[in-house]
Amino acid sequence: MNPMIKPKVVSTPLLVWSVLVGLCTLYMVPATVANWPASPWMTTVASILLVLALVLALRWIAKVRRASRWNTNAQRLWQELEAAKRNGTTTTEVTVLSVQEVQPTGAWVTINWDQFGYRQPAWIEGGGGTYWPGSVLLITPDPNQVHIGQPWPPTYRIAETDCRAVAPASGH
């Protein structure tokens, strides 16, 4: 699971099953109570529906909690990114669009220079960080690779020491 992509709370199957089980439960449980002592099949069906409704409610709660934790973490990461940006060094944001190959010392990725709208292949050193599609990296541009008035390098190299912060693109 990509931690940079916001988890969805609502899915079509969960919504459909919740509506179906909810409507059936709202019909069967009162019908069973009204006809007490109810026949064994009514009691069994009502019990099964109550268990299914409980399972679906727990699934909804888990999805909402996961999304809430993700939002909290995304806000924290963006606060760290903004604090690193104010640190006084020259920085820019790049978004990891895709990861082509992961190796022990880093990863081959495609990045987008957010300020310039330029896409290019890049090598990211990864001694400790794992970068996912959708990651926004705050980097210090390498003056040996980028020169004003000259073409971009065919492949940009992001040293581990040049990466100041990371945050999810969808959390901004």
C-alpha positions in Angstrom: 0.0 0.0 0.0 1.4 3.4 -1.0 1.5 5.6 2.1 1.5 8.7 -0.2 -2.0 8.0 -1.6 -4.9 8.9 0.6 -6.9 5.8 1.5 -10.5 5.7 0.3 -13.2 5.5 2.8 -16.1 4.7 0.5 -15.9 1.8 -1.9 -18.8 0.6 -4.1 -19.0 -2.9 -2.7 -18.9 -1.7 0.9 -21.6 0.9 0.2 -23.9 -1.6 -1.7 -23.5 -4.3 1.0 -24.1 -1.8 3.8 -27.3 -0.5 2.2 -28.6 -4.1 1.5 -27.7 -5.5 4.9 -29.0 -2.3 6.6 -32.4 -2.4 4.9 -32.8 -6.1 5.5 -31.8 -5.8 9.1 -34.2 -2.9 9.6 -37.0 -5.1 8.3 -36.1 -8.5 9.8 -35.1 -7.5 13.4 -38.4 -5.7 14.2 -40.4 -8.4 12.4 -38.7 -11.0 14.5 -39.4 -9.1 17.7 -43.0 -8.4 16.7 -43.6 -12.1 16.0 -41.9 -13.4 19.2 -41.6 -16.3 19.8 -40.5 -16.2 16.2 -39.8 -19.2 14.0 -36.3 -20.6 14.0 -35.6 -19.4 10.4 -36.6 -15.8 11.3 -34.4 -15.8 14.4 -31.5 -17.2 12.4 -31.8 -14.7 9.6 -32.2 -11.8 12.0 -29.1 -13.0 14.0 -27.0 -13.4 10.8 -28.1 -9.9 9.6 -27.2 -8.4 12.9 -23.7 -10.0 12.8 -23.2 -8.8 9.2 -24.3 -5.3 10.1 -21.8 -5.3 13.0 -19.0 -6.5 10.7 -19.8 -3.8 8.1 -20.0 -1.1 10.9 -16.5 -2.2 12.1 -15.2 -2.0 8.5 -16.5 1.5 8.1 -15.0 2.5 11.4 -11.6 1.1 10.4 -11.7 2.9 7.1 -12.6 6.2 8.7 -9.8 5.8 11.3 -7.2 4.9 8.6 -8.2 8.0 6.6 -8.1 10.2 9.7 -4.6 8.9 10.6 -3.4 9.5 7.1 -4.8 13.1 7.1 -3.0 13.7 10.4 0.3 12.3 9.2 0.0 14.2 5.8 -0.5 17.5 7.7 2.5 16.7 9.9 4.6 15.9 6.9 3.6 19.1 5.1 4.3 21.2 8.2 7.8 19.6 8.3 8.2 20.3 4.5 7.1 24.0 5.0 9.5 24.3 8.0 12.4 22.9 5.9 11.5 25.3 3.1 11.8 28.3 5.5 15.1 27.0 6.7 16.9 29.5 4.4 18.5 27.2 1.9 17.5 27.2 -1.8 15.0 24.5 -2.3 12.4 23.3 -4.8 9.7 20.7 -4.9 9.7 17.7 -7.2 6.9 15.1 -7.3 7.7 11.4 -7.9 5.4 10.4 -10.7 6.5 6.8 -11.1 9.1 4.3 -9.8 10.7 2.2 -12.5 13.3 0.2 -10.5 14.3 -0.1 -6.9 17.8 -1.0 -6.1 19.6 -1.4 -2.8 21.3 2.0 -3.1 18.3 4.0 -4.5 15.6 4.0 -7.1 15.1 5.0 -10.8 12.1 7.3 -10.9 10.3 9.8 -13.1 10.0 13.2 -11.4 8.1 16.4 -12.2 9.7 19.7 -11.3 6.6 21.3 -9.7 7.8 24.9 -10.3 8.7 24.4 -13.9 6.3 21.6 -15.0 9.2 19.6 -16.4 9.2 15.8 -16.3 12.4 13.8 -16.4 14.0 10.5 -15.3 15.9 10.7 -12.1 18.0 8.6 -9.7 17.2 9.0 -6.0 19.7 7.8 -3.5 17.8 5.9 -0.9 20.0 5.0 2.1 17.1 5.2 4.4 14.0 6.7 2.6 11.6 4.9 0.4 9.9 7.0 -2.2 6.5 6.2 -3.6 4.6 7.6 -6.6 2.8 10.7 -5.3 5.7 11.7 -3.0 6.6 15.4 -3.0 10.2 15.9 -2.2 11.7 19.2 -1.1 15.2 19.1 -2.5 18.2 21.4 -2.7 19.0 21.6 -6.5 22.5 20.6 -7.4 24.2 23.5 -9.1 26.5 21.1 -10.9 23.5 19.6 -12.7 21.2 22.6 -13.4 22.5 25.7 -15.0 20.5 28.8 -16.0 20.2 29.0 -19.8 21.5 25.5 -20.4 19.5 22.3 -21.1 18.4 20.0 -18.3 20.5 17.0 -17.7 19.1 13.8 -19.4 18.8 12.2 -15.9 18.8 14.1 -12.7 20.6 12.7 -9.7 19.1 13.5 -6.2 21.6 12.8 -3.5 20.3 11.6 -0.2 21.8 14.8 1.5 19.8 17.0 -1.0 16.4 15.7 0.1 15.2 18.0 2.9 11.6 16.7 3.4 8.9 14.4 1.9 5.1 14.7 2.0 2.2 13.2 0.1 1.0 15.1 -3.0 -2.6 14.5 -2.3 -2.3 15.9 1.3 -1.5 19.4 0.2 
